[in-house]
Amino acid sequence: MACPPNVNPWLCEKLKQMGVIKDPPGSPSGPMLSLLIQIEPKAANDVIATLRKMGLSPSQPFFFGQFIEVEAPAALVPAIAQVPGAVKVNYNMPVRIPSVSASYVIPPFPVLPQAPINPPPSISPLAANDKFIPTSVARQVMGLPEDNVLRNTLVAVLDTGGPWPWHPQVQGLTEVAMSFVPFEPSPLDGHGHGSWCTTAAIGREANTTYGLVKGAATAGSKVIFAKVLGNLGMGQTSWIIKGMEWAYLQGAKVISMSLGGEPQGGVDDDPFCQVINTLYKVGVYTVIASGDSGPDLWTLDSPGFCPNALTVGAYVITDNDISWFSSNGPSARWYKEHPQDWERDYARYGDLIVKPDVVAPGGGRKEERLRPWEYIYSGCTGYFCGTYSGSLMLGYPYEGLMGTSQATPLVAGAVALAFDRGLISSIDDVKNRMKAAWGKEKDPRWGWGLFRWQVIAG
């Protein structure tokens, strides 16, 4: 039995594997699922009323009116898909930090709606000569200007939360913050990843053991961040989408997201891509990590595989090459397994769908076996801060990490600075200028090359 056409194709395949949708038809079964339903905004009240008649408890529409979430038995998915006004039934996909130095296990499908329980981060053994490269050096590699204070442009960082207000790189700035993690009401970072990304994107200058740290840009008066992943580095798609909408309401021009999960079908099916498209149309631009599932091809995460995102891979300064862990294109595994979908969508989007778009310093080495590894060093507040750099002190305010997570906020801050200086009017300007400077076919590892300020500034 075929899925109804408005069931997400990824979800449809999973339901068939579970025996909920059978061929030939059989008795439906299956566990409770957390679903994310794309709706026609004008039909929201009718959709909600119908779902309630089915014995379900749907949420109110998210801000843009595109989605509602609901917990439902897997057996009801085909019926939900038939509700008038329901555009597509998606899974509320787990999302996590794509950090090679703080990796997590995604629970197998299905994930029940309660808070996920995850193991602590795996600690990579440090070699005595591993390099801790402060963000000031990464900025130099990218050619970023020293005068980097944002006057009119706001960056929002969506992650495990933001730095505590006492941190030297944000001290004195107004923190505009919100948590979308149901069981963690404080938006302050208890993990370390989100505060690192915030200071790397827009943190003030500070002296540290390993040299000067400084954001790609520097916040002028306020710092915007949202906790969309819990203190164990995990979240759900709905939490991130709510954070993206909130960032828009706060006036952010650039949204930095160092996170990812398994794509749900192609780019026209995946819920993240729908929200990114909406933000793109209103002039808010997303800078997103490609993921840390390399070195193989076809290993992109979502939302990094979305065409209208600026997707960032990780570059190794020592090797002048791509980090071994950086997720490579041309896109996600779904397209490798469904080549007809790739042909269709490549014909529609061209090289915008080939990812990553750019790379930036993210640490590591070009091969995992090579040492010393690079760690990019910046501000941090959280339980593992100081672990990798050997400063095992509670509340130590700096840390060295490696991953596409580290490359992404550097590019996000630089893009915000380009907007602030009037050098670009959309994210397309960044892509077009990098493409022209690259001068050849887009590469599934490099994209259009190392992000360089000189190229963007013309």
VEXDREN-2710 file (C-alpha; in Angstrom, 1 decimal):
% VEXDREN-2710
k/r/px/py/pz
1/MET/0.0/0.0/0.0
2/ALA/1.4/3.4/-1.0
3/CYS/1.7/6.2/1.5
4/PRO/-0.7/9.2/1.0
5/PRO/1.2/11.7/-1.1
6/ASN/1.4/14.2/1.8
7/VAL/3.3/11.9/4.1
8/ASN/6.9/12.8/4.2
9/PRO/8.8/10.2/2.1
10/TRP/11.4/9.6/4.8
11/LEU/8.6/8.9/7.3
12/CYS/6.7/6.8/4.8
13/GLU/9.8/4.5/4.4
14/LYS/10.1/4.2/8.2
15/LEU/6.4/3.3/8.6
16/LYS/6.7/0.6/6.0
17/GLN/9.7/-0.8/7.8
18/MET/7.7/-0.8/11.0
19/GLY/4.8/-2.6/9.3
20/VAL/2.4/0.3/10.0
21/ILE/1.9/0.8/6.3
22/LYS/1.9/-2.6/4.6
23/ASP/2.1/-3.8/1.1
24/PRO/-0.3/-5.6/0.8
25/PRO/-2.4/-3.8/3.4
26/GLY/-2.6/-5.3/6.8
27/SER/-3.6/-4.3/10.3
28/PRO/-1.9/-1.1/11.4
29/SER/0.3/-1.0/14.4
30/GLY/3.1/1.0/15.9
31/PRO/4.2/3.2/18.7
32/MET/3.5/6.8/19.6
33/LEU/5.4/9.3/17.4
34/SER/6.1/13.0/17.8
35/LEU/4.9/14.5/14.5
36/LEU/5.4/17.9/12.9
37/ILE/2.6/18.7/10.5
38/GLN/3.0/21.3/7.8
39/ILE/-0.4/23.0/7.3
40/GLU/-2.1/25.7/5.3
41/PRO/-2.0/28.7/7.6
42/LYS/-5.6/29.7/6.8
43/ALA/-6.8/26.2/7.7
44/ALA/-5.0/26.0/11.1
45/ASN/-8.2/26.1/13.2
46/ASP/-9.9/23.5/11.1
47/VAL/-6.9/21.2/11.2
48/ILE/-6.6/21.5/15.0
49/ALA/-10.3/20.9/15.5
50/THR/-10.2/17.7/13.3
51/LEU/-7.2/16.4/15.1
52/ARG/-8.9/16.9/18.5
53/LYS/-11.9/14.9/17.2
54/MET/-9.4/12.1/16.5
55/GLY/-8.5/12.2/20.2
56/LEU/-5.2/14.0/19.7
57/SER/-3.8/17.2/21.5
58/PRO/-2.1/19.3/18.8
59/SER/-0.2/22.4/19.6
60/GLN/-1.1/25.9/18.4
61/PRO/0.5/26.9/15.1
62/PHE/4.1/28.1/15.3
63/PHE/4.6/31.8/14.5
64/PHE/4.8/31.6/10.7
65/GLY/1.7/29.4/10.8
66/GLN/3.4/26.7/8.8
67/PHE/3.6/23.9/11.4
68/ILE/1.9/22.4/14.4
69/GLU/3.2/19.5/16.5
70/VAL/1.3/16.5/17.9
71/GLU/1.9/13.2/19.5
72/ALA/0.0/10.4/17.7
73/PRO/0.0/6.6/17.2
74/ALA/2.0/5.6/14.1
75/ALA/-1.1/3.9/12.9
76/LEU/-2.9/7.2/12.6
77/VAL/-0.4/8.8/10.3
78/PRO/-2.3/7.9/7.0
79/ALA/-5.5/9.3/8.5
80/ILE/-3.8/12.5/9.7
81/ALA/-2.5/13.0/6.2
82/GLN/-6.1/13.0/4.9
83/VAL/-7.1/15.9/7.1
84/PRO/-8.1/18.9/4.9
85/GLY/-5.5/21.6/5.3
86/ALA/-2.7/19.2/6.2
87/VAL/0.1/19.8/3.7
88/LYS/2.6/17.2/4.9
89/VAL/3.0/15.0/7.9
90/ASN/6.7/14.9/9.1
91/TYR/8.5/13.3/11.9
92/ASN/9.7/15.6/14.7
93/MET/13.3/14.5/14.0
94/PRO/16.0/14.4/16.7
95/VAL/18.7/17.0/16.2
96/ARG/22.1/17.1/17.9
97/ILE/25.5/18.8/18.0
98/PRO/27.6/17.7/15.1
99/SER/30.8/18.0/17.1
100/VAL/33.5/15.5/16.6
101/SER/35.0/16.2/20.0
102/ALA/31.6/15.9/21.8
103/SER/29.7/13.3/19.9
104/TYR/26.4/11.8/20.8
105/VAL/24.3/8.8/19.8
106/ILE/21.0/9.6/18.1
107/PRO/18.4/7.2/19.5
108/PRO/16.8/4.9/16.9
109/PHE/13.5/5.7/15.3
110/PRO/11.0/6.2/16.9
111/VAL/11.9/8.7/19.6
112/LEU/9.2/9.3/22.2
113/PRO/8.2/12.8/23.0
114/GLN/9.8/13.0/26.4
115/ALA/13.3/14.4/26.9
116/PRO/15.9/12.2/25.3
117/ILE/18.5/10.6/27.6
118/ASN/22.0/10.6/26.2
119/PRO/25.5/9.4/27.2
120/PRO/28.1/12.0/28.3
121/PRO/30.4/13.2/25.6
122/SER/33.2/11.0/24.3
123/ILE/36.5/12.6/25.2
124/SER/39.1/12.4/22.4
125/PRO/42.6/11.6/23.9
126/LEU/44.8/14.7/23.6
127/ALA/48.3/14.4/22.3
128/ALA/50.9/16.5/24.1
129/ASN/51.6/18.6/21.0
130/ASP/48.0/19.2/19.8
131/LYS/47.5/22.8/18.8
132/PHE/45.1/25.3/20.3
133/ILE/44.5/28.0/17.8
134/PRO/42.7/31.1/19.1
135/THR/39.9/32.6/17.1
136/SER/42.1/35.7/16.4
137/VAL/44.3/33.4/14.3
138/ALA/41.3/31.9/12.5
139/ARG/40.1/35.4/11.8
140/GLN/43.5/36.2/10.2
141/VAL/43.2/33.1/8.0
142/MET/39.9/34.4/6.8
143/GLY/41.2/37.9/6.3
144/LEU/38.7/39.5/8.6
145/PRO/39.1/43.2/9.5
146/GLU/40.2/44.2/13.0
147/ASP/37.4/46.8/13.1
148/ASN/34.6/44.4/13.5
149/VAL/32.0/46.0/15.8
150/LEU/28.4/45.5/14.5
151/ARG/26.5/48.8/14.4
152/ASN/23.1/47.8/13.0
153/THR/23.1/44.1/12.3
154/LEU/22.1/41.4/14.8
155/VAL/23.3/37.7/14.8
156/ALA/21.3/35.0/16.6
157/VAL/23.0/31.8/17.7
158/LEU/20.8/28.8/18.2
159/ASP/22.4/26.0/20.1
160/THR/22.7/24.7/23.7
161/GLY/22.3/28.2/25.1
162/GLY/24.6/31.2/25.4
163/PRO/27.4/32.4/27.7
164/TRP/26.7/33.4/31.2
165/PRO/26.7/37.2/31.6
166/TRP/29.9/37.2/33.6
167/HIS/31.9/35.8/30.7
168/PRO/34.7/38.3/29.6
169/GLN/33.6/38.1/26.0
170/VAL/30.0/39.2/26.6
171/GLN/30.3/41.1/29.9
172/GLY/28.4/44.4/29.8
173/LEU/26.3/43.4/26.7
174/THR/22.6/43.0/27.0
175/GLU/21.6/39.3/26.6
176/VAL/18.4/38.7/24.7
177/ALA/17.7/35.0/25.2
178/MET/15.1/32.3/25.3
179/SER/14.9/28.6/25.9
180/PHE/12.8/26.3/23.7
181/VAL/13.9/23.2/25.6
182/PRO/10.8/22.1/27.6
183/PHE/12.6/20.8/30.6
184/GLU/15.4/23.4/30.7
185/PRO/13.8/26.9/31.2
186/SER/17.1/28.8/31.5
187/PRO/18.6/29.9/28.2
188/LEU/22.1/29.9/29.7
189/ASP/24.5/27.2/28.4
190/GLY/25.2/24.4/30.8
191/HIS/26.9/22.4/28.1
192/GLY/29.6/24.6/26.6
193/HIS/28.9/24.2/22.8
194/GLY/26.5/27.1/22.5
195/SER/28.5/29.6/24.5
196/TRP/31.6/28.7/22.4
197/CYS/29.7/29.3/19.2
198/THR/28.3/32.6/20.5
199/THR/31.7/34.0/21.5
200/ALA/33.2/32.8/18.2
201/ALA/30.5/34.6/16.2
202/ILE/30.2/37.9/18.1
203/GLY/32.4/37.8/21.2
204/ARG/34.5/40.6/22.5
205/GLU/38.3/40.5/22.6
206/ALA/39.9/38.7/25.5
207/ASN/43.4/37.5/26.4
208/THR/43.8/33.8/27.2
209/THR/46.5/31.1/27.9
210/TYR/46.6/30.4/24.1
211/GLY/46.5/34.0/22.9
212/LEU/43.9/36.5/21.9
213/VAL/40.3/35.3/21.3
214/LYS/37.9/37.5/19.4
215/GLY/34.6/36.9/17.5
216/ALA/34.4/37.1/13.8
217/ALA/32.3/40.1/14.5
218/THR/31.8/41.9/17.8
219/ALA/28.3/42.6/19.1
220/GLY/27.6/46.3/19.5
221/SER/25.2/46.3/22.4
222/LYS/23.4/43.0/22.7
223/VAL/23.8/39.3/22.2
224/ILE/20.9/37.2/20.9
225/PHE/20.9/33.4/21.6
226/ALA/18.3/30.7/22.0
227/LYS/18.6/27.3/23.7
228/VAL/17.2/24.9/21.2
229/LEU/19.3/21.9/22.3
230/GLY/19.4/20.6/25.9
231/ASN/22.5/20.6/28.1
232/LEU/23.3/17.1/26.8
233/GLY/23.4/18.4/23.2
234/MET/20.2/17.0/21.9
235/GLY/16.9/18.5/20.7
236/GLN/14.0/18.1/18.3
237/THR/13.1/19.8/15.1
238/SER/10.2/21.7/16.6
239/TRP/12.4/23.3/19.2
240/ILE/14.8/24.6/16.5
241/ILE/12.1/25.9/14.2
242/LYS/10.5/27.8/17.1
243/GLY/14.0/29.3/17.9
244/MET/14.4/30.3/14.2
245/GLU/11.1/32.1/14.2
246/TRP/11.9/33.8/17.6
247/ALA/15.2/35.0/16.2
248/TYR/13.4/36.6/13.3
249/LEU/11.1/38.4/15.8
250/GLN/14.1/39.7/17.7
251/GLY/15.4/41.4/14.5
252/ALA/18.2/39.0/13.7
253/LYS/19.6/39.3/10.2
254/VAL/21.9/36.3/10.4
255/ILE/21.1/33.0/12.3
256/SER/24.0/30.7/13.1
257/MET/23.2/27.0/13.7
258/SER/25.9/24.4/14.5
259/LEU/23.5/21.5/14.7
260/GLY/22.0/18.8/12.5
261/GLY/20.1/15.6/12.1
262/GLU/19.0/13.2/9.4
263/PRO/17.3/14.9/6.4
264/GLN/13.6/13.9/5.9
265/GLY/13.6/13.2/2.2
266/GLY/14.7/15.8/-0.4
267/VAL/15.0/19.5/0.1
268/ASP/11.4/20.2/-0.9
269/ASP/10.2/17.7/1.8
270/ASP/12.4/18.5/4.8
271/PRO/10.7/20.8/7.3
272/PHE/13.8/22.8/8.0
273/CYS/14.2/23.8/4.4
274/GLN/10.6/25.2/4.4
275/VAL/11.4/27.5/7.3
276/ILE/14.7/28.5/5.8
277/ASN/12.9/29.4/2.6
278/THR/10.4/31.5/4.5
279/LEU/13.2/33.4/6.4
280/TYR/15.1/33.9/3.1
281/LYS/12.1/35.5/1.6
282/VAL/11.9/38.1/4.4
283/GLY/15.7/38.8/4.3
284/VAL/16.9/36.7/7.3
285/TYR/19.7/34.3/6.4
286/THR/20.9/31.1/7.9
287/VAL/24.5/29.9/8.2
288/ILE/24.6/26.2/9.1
289/ALA/27.2/23.5/9.7
290/SER/27.5/20.8/7.1
291/GLY/27.9/18.1/9.8
292/ASP/30.7/16.0/11.2
293/SER/30.0/12.7/9.4
294/GLY/32.9/12.8/6.9
295/PRO/35.1/11.9/5.2
296/ASP/32.7/10.0/2.8
297/LEU/30.6/11.8/0.2
298/TRP/26.9/12.2/0.6
299/THR/27.1/12.8/4.3
300/LEU/25.4/16.2/4.8
301/ASP/23.0/16.8/7.7
302/SER/19.8/18.7/7.7
303/PRO/19.4/21.7/7.8
304/GLY/22.8/22.1/6.2
305/PHE/21.7/20.5/2.9
306/CYS/19.0/23.1/2.3
307/PRO/19.6/25.2/-0.8
308/ASN/18.9/28.6/0.7
309/ALA/21.2/28.1/3.7
310/LEU/24.9/29.1/3.6
311/THR/26.5/25.7/4.5
312/VAL/29.9/25.6/6.1
313/GLY/32.5/22.8/6.1
314/ALA/35.7/22.6/8.2
315/TYR/39.1/23.6/7.0
316/VAL/42.5/22.7/8.5
317/ILE/45.0/25.5/8.7
318/THR/48.0/23.2/9.1
319/ASP/47.2/21.1/6.0
320/ASN/45.5/23.7/3.9
321/ASP/42.9/21.0/3.3
322/ILE/39.4/19.8/4.5
323/SER/39.1/18.3/8.0
324/TRP/38.7/14.5/8.0
325/PHE/35.4/14.7/9.8
326/SER/33.7/17.4/7.7
327/SER/30.5/16.2/6.1
328/ASN/30.9/16.2/2.3
329/GLY/28.4/16.7/-0.5
330/PRO/27.2/16.8/-2.9
331/SER/24.3/16.4/-0.5
332/ALA/22.7/14.0/2.0
333/ARG/22.6/10.3/2.0
334/TRP/18.9/10.4/1.0
335/TYR/19.9/11.5/-2.4
336/LYS/22.6/8.8/-2.8
337/GLU/19.9/6.2/-2.0
338/HIS/17.3/8.0/-4.2
339/PRO/19.2/9.1/-7.4
340/GLN/16.0/10.0/-9.2
341/ASP/15.2/12.6/-6.5
342/TRP/18.7/14.0/-6.9
343/GLU/18.3/14.3/-10.7
344/ARG/15.0/16.1/-10.2
345/ASP/16.2/18.5/-7.5
346/TYR/19.5/19.2/-9.1
347/ALA/17.7/20.2/-12.3
348/ARG/15.6/22.6/-10.2
349/TYR/18.3/24.1/-8.0
350/GLY/21.6/23.6/-9.8
351/ASP/24.7/24.2/-7.8
352/LEU/22.8/25.8/-4.9
353/ILE/21.9/22.2/-3.9
354/VAL/25.5/21.1/-4.0
355/LYS/27.0/21.5/-0.5
356/PRO/28.9/22.7/1.3
357/ASP/29.0/26.3/0.1
358/VAL/32.2/27.5/1.8
359/VAL/34.7/26.2/4.4
360/ALA/36.3/27.9/7.4
361/PRO/38.8/27.0/10.1
362/GLY/37.3/24.1/12.1
363/GLY/40.4/22.2/13.5
364/GLY/41.3/18.6/13.2
365/ARG/43.6/17.4/10.4
366/LYS/43.1/16.2/6.8
367/GLU/43.4/12.6/8.0
368/GLU/42.4/11.4/11.5
369/ARG/45.6/9.5/11.9
370/LEU/47.8/12.6/11.6
371/ARG/48.8/14.5/14.7
372/PRO/48.9/17.1/16.1
373/TRP/45.3/18.0/15.8
374/GLU/44.0/21.5/15.7
375/TYR/41.5/22.8/18.2
376/ILE/39.9/26.3/17.7
377/TYR/40.0/28.2/21.0
378/SER/37.3/30.6/22.2
379/GLY/35.1/31.5/25.1
380/CYS/33.0/28.8/26.8
381/THR/30.6/28.3/29.8
382/GLY/29.5/24.7/30.5
383/TYR/30.3/21.4/32.1
384/PHE/33.0/20.3/29.7
385/CYS/34.8/23.7/29.3
386/GLY/38.5/23.2/29.9
387/THR/38.4/19.4/29.4
388/TYR/40.2/19.3/26.1
389/SER/42.7/22.1/26.9
390/GLY/43.6/20.4/30.2
391/SER/42.2/23.1/32.4
392/LEU/40.0/20.9/34.5
393/MET/38.5/23.7/36.6
394/LEU/34.8/24.1/37.2
395/GLY/33.6/27.2/35.2
396/TYR/36.8/27.6/33.2
397/PRO/35.8/30.2/30.6
398/TYR/37.6/29.0/27.5
399/GLU/38.0/25.9/25.5
400/GLY/39.4/24.4/22.3
401/LEU/37.0/22.4/20.0
402/MET/37.0/21.1/16.5
403/GLY/34.2/20.5/14.1
404/THR/32.1/22.2/11.5
405/SER/30.4/23.7/14.6
406/GLN/33.5/25.8/15.0
407/ALA/33.7/26.9/11.4
408/THR/30.1/27.9/11.2
409/PRO/29.9/30.8/13.7
410/LEU/33.1/32.3/12.3
411/VAL/31.4/32.6/8.9
412/ALA/28.1/33.7/10.5
413/GLY/29.8/36.6/12.2
414/ALA/31.7/37.5/9.1
415/VAL/28.5/37.5/7.0
416/ALA/26.8/39.8/9.6
417/LEU/29.8/42.2/9.4
418/ALA/29.5/42.3/5.6
419/PHE/25.8/43.1/5.9
420/ASP/26.6/45.7/8.5
421/ARG/29.2/47.4/6.3
422/GLY/26.8/47.5/3.3
423/LEU/29.0/45.1/1.3
424/ILE/26.2/42.6/0.6
425/SER/22.4/42.8/0.4
426/SER/21.6/39.1/0.6
427/ILE/23.3/35.7/1.2
428/ASP/23.2/35.3/-2.6
429/ASP/25.9/37.9/-2.9
430/VAL/28.2/35.8/-0.7
431/LYS/27.6/32.7/-2.8
432/ASN/28.0/34.5/-6.1
433/ARG/31.3/36.2/-5.2
434/MET/32.7/33.0/-3.7
435/LYS/31.7/31.2/-6.9
436/ALA/33.3/33.8/-9.2
437/ALA/36.5/33.7/-7.2
438/TRP/36.5/29.9/-7.2
439/GLY/36.3/29.9/-11.0
440/LYS/35.4/26.2/-11.5
441/GLU/32.8/23.6/-10.7
442/LYS/31.6/23.5/-7.1
443/ASP/33.5/20.9/-5.2
444/PRO/31.6/18.5/-2.8
445/ARG/34.3/18.9/-0.2
446/TRP/35.4/22.5/-0.6
447/GLY/32.2/24.1/-2.0
448/TRP/33.5/27.4/-3.4
449/GLY/36.5/27.4/-1.1
450/LEU/37.8/29.0/2.0
451/PHE/35.6/32.0/3.1
452/ARG/37.8/35.1/2.5
453/TRP/36.8/38.6/3.5
454/GLN/38.6/40.0/0.5
455/VAL/36.4/38.1/-1.9
456/ILE/33.2/39.2/-0.1
457/ALA/34.3/42.8/0.2
458/GLY/35.2/43.0/-3.5
END
